[in-house]
Amino acid sequence: MSEYSYKEQTDLSNITKLRNVLKELPRFLGTYFRSMESTKSTRTRLSYAYDLSVFFNFLQQSNPAIAEKPLKDLPMSTLDEITSMDIEEYLSFLQTYEKDGVARVNKDHGILRKLAALRSMYNYFFKKELIQTNPPAHVDIPKLHTKTIVRLDPDEVAMMLDMVESGEKLTPAQLRNHKKTKLRDVAIITLLLGTGIRVSECVGLNITDVDFKNNKIKIIRKGGNEDIVYFGDEVAAALSDYMELDRDLKQPAPGHEDALFISLKNQRLTVRSVERLVKKYSSNVTTLKKITPHKLRSTYGTNLYRETGDIYLVADVLGHKDVNTTKKHYAAIQEDRKRSAANVVKLREP
């Protein structure tokens, strides 16, 4: 049995990665990242570190004076030398650049996230009165373009589940593995489509988190909060078949004994593994949609909202802290419902 839970293992891994990134960044950032330990998840802190490393590397490339010094030796006073125009130049640079010989592209959300990391860092040092200026505060937030929510249609859901069960259209090599993973794959796809849980919540499940008596699972949400999600009979059947006819026969590797979903190497499945799994099956269902585990979550949310019309229920089941997040994702469906109301009320009898 593992000494740490999946979340604890993930946090330890993130902290190790964070420390390695910080070794290459200015030393004064240490106090900033320590200030976030009680308010931000390890994943968020690591993302901020990666984003800030892009910023400081940009400064080194674009400013000859800074280029002469190792990043870790940069003084905090460097932040006061940056202007709002420098920040705007940085945002323009982010659209496309090269790192380690690989072309990188940032779209609206990627640029906005990196600006948010920059604003957070500057706000911290400015409020502590350790710097005199706050240039990111004077830069306009980039406009986000609305993206169409991609989801599977009902017939595509049925086709995907049929394909996972049959292995139809898989390559000979994929079919060989399919014989070993069929029940597991059916359970995962059915669970994602039938509950809308996040892929990280799925791979973090332990055997003891499944309660067939009450048809529910215990998951760890983003931010570390524990939650209960209920599932229907189709999910119960898929999970039961997998656990009784497949999982119980496995001999997990040390440290992975508790994991519900395990790989062919008898280790807990990773987020990336499930992403590849979904891509493998969905690519044979639709060529016009790029389906990811998150799109299966959107499919569930759409279906639940269409059946109930209760946006607050959808927000609660999906684990959204703010119902406005849910409204934003399902605004198109809300518009359909509002449009359908136009002819419901009759002013005169026909």
Secondary structure, DSSP 8 states (H G I E B T S, - for coil): --SS-HHHHHHHHHHHHHHHHHTTS-TTHHHHHHHTTTTS-HHHHHHHHHHHHHHHHHHHHH-HHHHTS-GGG--GGGGGG--HHHHHHHHHHHTEEEETTEEEE--HHHHHHHHHHHHHHHHHHHHTTS-S--GGGGS--------------HHHHHHHHHHHHH-TT--HHHHHHHHHHHHHHHHHHHHHHHH---HHHHHT-BGGGEETTTTEEEEE-TTS-EEEEE--HHHHHHHHHHHHHTGGG----TT-TTBSSB-TTSSB--HHHHHHHHHHHHTTT-SSS---HHHHHHHHHHHHHHHH--HHHHHHHHT-SSHHHHHHHTHHHHHHHHHHGGGTS-SS--
